Amino acid sequence: MATEKTTSIPAYTILGVLLFAGLCGLGYQLSHSALQIKQLERTVEVKGLSEREVKADIAIWPITFSVADNDLSALYQNIQNKNASVLAFLKSNGFNADEASISAPSVVDKQAREYGDAGANSKYRYTASSTITVYSSQVDKVRDTMIKVSELGQQGIPIAGDSYNTQFIYSKLNDIKPAMIEEATKSARESANKFAKDSDSTLGKIKRANQGTFSIENRDAGTQHIKKVRVVSTVEYYLSD
């Protein structure tokens, strides 16, 4: 009677099969987890804008005039007299003494120049310029008084053209920052909600946000005392189905 021969499976083969099955299971779990992470990482990035027009609260107005003379002492005396006239003009228009400051005069001796012979052909040896700067929170008063500056010309004080290079400054940005940031963030969320709705998604929490930089510019060249304040916030939201 023949004896039936039984063939055994080697242990290393069984170990290999188990290892292969384990790796397959691990691969499935990893791919499934990666897919879930990928779904969690669905985001949308939007921008929100906030703009406001504000009125400047500080004016810096330089009033510059020039004089000439052949006598240096007379030149300085002339400067002092004209400075006093300018200050009196400002006072008569409602400015306080602490709103105006006098800079040291700039004096040129044409005969002392190293190059050229302009001094020899000039009628006056000395020329000088003096600047009185108005720094005031009375912005409207500065604008009104600038129109009247021709009165100084009638007193023999020739006002230079750069006297009209007045700076208008808005210094209260911190007062409106919080409200503008809130407005920009709200604008960004409205855009994100629309995107989510259009893509059949649900808007989630904020992943990342950038407040943006505030800019202050003149509204236009003709109204430099009116400023346009602007900020753009960038916000990234999570999306889900």
Secondary structure, DSSP 8 states (H G I E B T S, - for coil): ----------HHHHHHHHHHHHHHHHHHHHHHHHHHHHHHT-EEEEEEEEEEEEE--EEEEEEEEEEEES-HHHHHHHHHHHHHHHHHHHHHTT--GGGEEE---EEEEGGG-SS-SHHHH-S-SEEEEEEEEEEES-HHHHHHHHHTTHHHHHTT--B-GGGG--EEE---HHHHHHHHHHHHHHHHHHHHHHHHHHTT-EEEEEEEEE----EEEES-TT-TTEEEEEEEEEEEEEEE-
